[in-house]
Amino acid sequence: MSRSVAFVTGASRGIGKASAVALAKAGFDVVLCARSRREGERREHSPTLRSSDTRALPGSLETTARCVADAGREALVLPMDLLAPESVEAAAAEALARWGHVDVLVNNAVYTGPGNLDRFLDLPVEVVERIFRANFFSPLQLTQRILPGMLERGRGTILNLTSHVAQHDPTAPAGEGGWGLGYAASKGAFHRMVGILAVEHADSGVCFTNVDPGFVVTEWMEQSREELGFAALRGAPPAVPAAVVAWLATAPEASRANGATILAQELCAERGLVPGWP
């Protein structure tokens, strides 16, 4: 029997890690992609150009791989950097060479670093280009590599972790509870991918869905929420959007979400996907 394969980006922590584990529990072997291979790695993740934050964030591909193994499934660890197109190509090629196909692609990884919280006049164009490379061009590249196999088999699911900022304006400036143009514009471009694909491949058997996770308290958000101006907000744990990802990957009725944007926290609450939440 052919294995069921999910490919998850940003799988070292946060929504990506939780989604990888949820998919493993749902019966998928999982391709795990991210930059952080081992616990304790340090890199710049300050959201502004005005400051620096290189504190290590909890989470790594090795840790997620152990969680997948604990769920009884196999993990294929493939380090990938959204800012390096060659690493995106290499990860896709290796996954297809090793396991032959991908049933579910979860485009979850996102740029974390300077520019996300810088205001318009403080935002160099080259920084915006970096954000677009990570948040739009790399998932575009990966999807173009994975989708043909799904179309050939006549089945598959592509889930894009989008954001509220892709469709709405902030109610406050960046740093005061709002967000910057670089992040919002890149996520807006990414958000459009699902609708276009659903129209172009309407009868293909492949389902394309945006998942808006809402405000989620990830490891990065926990460290940065004071600087972001989000300290007073309550958020959902990563397990909530992860449960929705697993449901969309497995439930027969999920095909009705083709081309749509699913509000993860609403769907999770309606269907009781995470016992005890909210």
C-alpha positions as CSV (number, residue, x, y, z in Angstrom):
1,M,0.0,0.0,0.0
2,S,1.3,3.5,-0.9
3,R,2.2,5.7,2.0
4,S,0.3,8.9,2.6
5,V,2.8,11.8,2.5
6,A,2.4,15.3,3.9
7,F,5.0,18.0,3.3
8,V,5.1,20.8,5.9
9,T,7.2,23.9,5.8
10,G,8.2,25.8,8.9
11,A,8.0,22.5,10.8
12,S,10.5,23.2,13.5
13,R,8.1,25.0,15.8
14,G,4.7,26.8,16.1
15,I,1.9,25.9,13.7
16,G,4.2,24.0,11.4
17,K,5.4,21.6,14.1
18,A,1.9,21.2,15.5
19,S,0.5,20.5,12.0
20,A,3.2,17.9,11.3
21,V,2.4,16.1,14.5
22,A,-1.4,16.3,13.8
23,L,-0.9,14.9,10.3
24,A,1.3,12.1,11.7
25,K,-1.5,11.2,14.1
26,A,-3.9,11.2,11.2
27,G,-1.7,8.6,9.4
28,F,0.7,10.6,7.2
29,D,4.4,10.2,7.0
30,V,5.8,13.8,7.0
31,V,8.4,15.7,5.2
32,L,9.7,18.3,7.6
33,C,11.3,21.5,6.3
34,A,12.7,24.5,8.2
35,R,16.0,26.2,9.0
36,S,16.4,25.1,12.6
37,R,17.9,21.6,12.6
38,R,18.8,21.4,16.3
39,E,17.6,23.0,19.5
40,G,19.4,26.1,20.5
41,E,20.3,27.5,17.1
42,R,20.4,31.3,17.0
43,R,19.6,33.7,14.2
44,E,18.1,37.2,13.8
45,H,14.4,37.4,14.4
46,S,13.8,40.9,15.5
47,P,10.8,42.3,13.6
48,T,12.4,45.7,13.0
49,L,15.6,47.1,11.6
50,R,16.0,49.2,14.8
51,S,16.8,46.3,17.1
52,S,18.4,42.9,17.2
53,D,17.1,39.7,18.7
54,T,19.1,36.5,18.3
55,R,17.8,34.6,21.3
56,A,17.3,30.9,20.5
57,L,13.7,29.9,20.0
58,P,12.4,26.5,21.3
59,G,12.0,24.0,18.5
60,S,13.9,22.2,15.8
61,L,13.4,19.7,13.0
62,E,15.0,17.0,15.2
63,T,12.5,17.6,17.9
64,T,9.5,17.5,15.5
65,A,10.9,14.4,13.9
66,R,10.9,12.7,17.3
67,C,7.3,13.7,17.8
68,V,6.3,12.3,14.4
69,A,8.1,9.0,15.3
70,D,6.2,9.0,18.6
71,A,3.0,9.2,16.7
72,G,4.0,6.0,14.8
73,R,4.9,7.6,11.5
74,E,8.1,8.3,9.5
75,A,9.7,11.7,9.2
76,L,11.9,12.9,6.4
77,V,14.0,15.9,7.6
78,L,15.0,18.3,4.9
79,P,16.5,21.7,6.0
80,M,15.1,24.5,3.8
81,D,15.6,28.3,3.8
82,L,12.9,30.4,2.3
83,L,15.4,33.0,1.3
84,A,17.5,30.4,-0.7
85,P,15.6,29.2,-3.9
86,E,18.1,26.4,-4.4
87,S,17.3,25.0,-1.0
88,V,13.5,25.0,-1.8
89,E,14.2,23.2,-5.1
90,A,16.5,20.7,-3.3
91,A,13.9,19.9,-0.6
92,A,11.2,19.3,-3.2
93,A,13.4,17.1,-5.3
94,E,14.6,15.1,-2.4
95,A,11.1,14.5,-1.1
96,L,9.9,13.3,-4.5
97,A,13.0,11.2,-5.0
98,R,12.7,9.5,-1.6
99,W,8.9,9.0,-1.3
100,G,7.7,9.4,-4.9
101,H,4.7,11.7,-4.2
102,V,3.1,14.3,-1.9
103,D,-0.5,14.0,-0.9
104,V,-0.7,17.1,1.2
105,L,1.4,20.3,1.0
106,V,1.2,22.7,3.9
107,N,2.8,26.0,3.0
108,N,3.2,27.3,6.5
109,A,6.7,28.8,6.8
110,V,7.0,32.5,6.9
111,Y,9.7,35.2,7.1
112,T,10.7,36.2,10.6
113,G,13.0,39.1,10.8
114,P,13.5,42.8,10.2
115,G,10.9,44.5,8.1
116,N,7.8,42.9,9.4
117,L,7.2,45.7,11.9
118,D,8.9,48.6,10.3
119,R,6.8,51.5,9.1
120,F,6.5,52.6,5.5
121,L,9.2,55.3,5.5
122,D,11.6,53.1,7.4
123,L,11.3,50.2,5.1
124,P,14.0,49.7,2.4
125,V,12.9,48.2,-0.8
126,E,15.5,45.5,-0.6
127,V,14.0,44.3,2.7
128,V,10.6,44.1,1.1
129,E,12.1,42.0,-1.6
130,R,13.5,39.6,1.0
131,I,10.1,39.3,2.6
132,F,8.4,38.6,-0.7
133,R,11.0,36.0,-1.5
134,A,10.2,34.1,1.7
135,N,6.5,34.6,1.9
136,F,5.4,34.5,-1.7
137,F,8.1,33.4,-4.2
138,S,9.4,30.4,-2.3
139,P,5.9,28.8,-1.6
140,L,5.1,29.6,-5.3
141,Q,8.2,27.7,-6.3
142,L,7.5,24.8,-4.0
143,T,3.9,24.5,-5.1
144,Q,4.9,24.6,-8.8
145,R,7.2,21.6,-8.0
146,I,4.7,19.6,-6.0
147,L,1.4,20.3,-7.9
148,P,2.1,18.4,-11.2
149,G,2.3,15.1,-9.4
150,M,-1.0,15.7,-7.7
151,L,-2.6,16.6,-11.0
152,E,-1.2,13.5,-12.6
153,R,-2.7,11.3,-9.8
154,G,-5.9,13.2,-9.8
155,R,-5.9,13.9,-6.0
156,G,-4.1,16.0,-3.4
157,T,-4.5,18.9,-1.0
158,I,-2.6,22.2,-0.9
159,L,-3.1,24.2,2.3
160,N,-1.7,27.7,2.5
161,L,-1.4,29.3,6.0
162,T,-2.6,32.8,5.3
163,S,-3.2,35.7,7.6
164,H,-5.8,38.2,8.7
165,V,-3.4,40.9,7.5
166,A,-3.7,39.6,3.9
167,Q,-7.3,41.0,3.7
168,H,-7.6,43.7,6.3
169,D,-6.0,47.0,7.3
170,P,-4.5,47.5,10.7
171,T,-6.4,49.5,13.3
172,A,-3.1,50.9,14.7
173,P,0.4,51.5,13.4
174,A,3.1,48.8,13.4
175,G,4.5,48.4,16.9
176,E,1.2,49.6,18.5
177,G,-0.9,46.5,17.7
178,G,-0.7,46.9,13.9
179,W,1.6,45.4,11.2
180,G,3.9,46.6,8.6
181,L,3.5,46.9,4.8
182,G,6.2,44.3,4.0
183,Y,4.5,41.5,5.8
184,A,0.9,42.4,4.8
185,A,1.7,42.9,1.2
186,S,3.6,39.6,0.9
187,K,0.9,37.7,2.7
188,G,-1.7,39.4,0.4
189,A,0.1,38.1,-2.7
190,F,0.4,34.6,-1.1
191,H,-3.3,34.7,-0.2
192,R,-4.3,35.1,-3.9
193,M,-2.6,31.8,-4.9
194,V,-5.4,29.5,-3.7
195,G,-8.2,31.2,-5.6
196,I,-6.3,31.2,-8.9
197,L,-5.3,27.5,-8.6
198,A,-8.9,26.5,-7.7
199,V,-10.2,28.1,-10.9
200,E,-7.4,26.8,-13.1
201,H,-7.7,23.2,-11.8
202,A,-11.4,23.1,-11.0
203,D,-12.0,19.5,-12.0
204,S,-8.6,18.1,-11.2
205,G,-9.4,16.3,-7.9
206,V,-6.9,18.6,-6.1
207,C,-8.2,20.9,-3.4
208,F,-6.7,24.3,-2.7
209,T,-7.6,26.0,0.6
210,N,-6.4,29.0,2.6
211,V,-6.2,28.5,6.4
212,D,-6.4,31.7,8.4
213,P,-5.1,30.7,11.8
214,G,-6.1,33.8,13.7
215,F,-3.9,35.1,16.5
216,V,-1.8,32.1,17.6
217,V,0.7,32.2,20.5
218,T,3.7,30.5,18.9
219,E,7.2,30.4,20.4
220,W,8.2,33.4,18.3
221,M,5.0,35.3,19.2
222,E,5.6,34.6,22.9
223,Q,9.0,36.2,22.7
224,S,8.0,39.1,20.5
225,R,4.5,40.0,21.4
226,E,5.5,42.9,23.7
227,E,7.5,44.5,20.9
228,L,4.7,43.8,18.5
229,G,2.1,45.6,20.7
230,F,0.1,42.4,21.1
231,A,0.8,41.8,24.8
232,A,-2.9,42.2,25.8
233,L,-4.3,39.8,23.2
234,R,-5.4,36.3,24.0
235,G,-4.5,33.8,21.4
236,A,-5.1,30.2,20.5
237,P,-2.4,27.5,20.9
238,P,-0.8,26.1,17.7
239,A,-2.8,22.9,18.2
240,V,-5.9,24.7,17.0
241,P,-4.9,25.5,13.4
242,A,-3.0,22.2,13.3
243,A,-6.2,20.3,14.1
244,V,-7.9,22.2,11.2
245,V,-5.0,21.4,8.9
246,A,-5.4,17.7,9.7
247,W,-9.2,17.8,9.3
248,L,-8.9,19.5,5.9
249,A,-6.3,16.9,4.8
250,T,-8.6,13.9,5.8
251,A,-12.3,14.8,6.0
252,P,-14.3,14.0,2.8
253,E,-16.4,17.2,3.2
254,A,-13.2,19.3,3.2
255,S,-13.5,19.3,-0.6
256,R,-16.2,21.9,-0.2
257,A,-13.5,24.3,1.0
258,N,-11.8,24.3,-2.4
259,G,-10.8,27.9,-3.3
260,A,-12.0,29.1,0.1
261,T,-10.4,30.7,3.1
262,I,-11.1,28.8,6.3
263,L,-11.0,30.6,9.7
264,A,-9.3,28.0,11.7
265,Q,-10.4,29.1,15.2
266,E,-14.1,29.2,14.1
267,L,-14.0,25.8,12.4
268,C,-12.1,24.2,15.3
269,A,-14.7,25.5,17.8
270,E,-17.6,24.5,15.6
271,R,-16.4,20.9,15.2
272,G,-14.8,20.5,18.6
273,L,-11.5,19.5,17.0
274,V,-9.4,20.3,20.1
275,P,-11.2,18.9,23.2
276,G,-11.5,21.6,25.9
277,W,-10.8,24.5,23.6
278,P,-11.9,27.3,23.8
